């Protein structure tokens, strides 16, 4: 069973940028969709960006024009470029990769992103 491992988190000042990637330990196949989720403190986890096998992207309204999800390679299937970060972007970010029959791996622990001076 594959394991998803997020990287690229940290502390960034308002207006700053972060590039995050999702590495995979194991093998994934027949990818249908890749997505990034965020769980803010005390809030439910929500999808912030996703991309289908056909290349169709979807973004949370609040991140449109600021976040870009990309399809990369087998070792790191997806990355998320986050620009113009504000305090609302603070939270734990997770990557998820789905196949036609469900999850292709196990969610990692996520990576904290904190936007603060």
TACOR-V944417 format. One record per backbone hydrogen bond with DSSP energy under -1.0 kcal/mol. NH is the residue of the N-H (numbers start at 0). CO is the residue of the C=O. Records with the same first field share a line. If there is no record, write none. Layout:
NH=CO / CO
This chain:
2=24
3=105
4=22
6=20
9=111
11=113
14=84
15=12
17=81
19=79
20=6
21=77
22=4
23=74
24=2
31=97
32=97
33=50
34=95
35=48
36=93
37=45
38=91
42=39
45=37
47=35
48=35
49=57
50=33
51=55
52=31
54=51
57=49
59=47
62=59
65=62
66=62
67=80
69=78
71=76
72=75
78=69
79=19
80=67
81=17
82=65
84=15
88=85
89=86
90=112
91=38
92=110
93=36
95=34
97=32
98=101
101=98
103=96
105=1
110=92
112=90
113=9
115=11
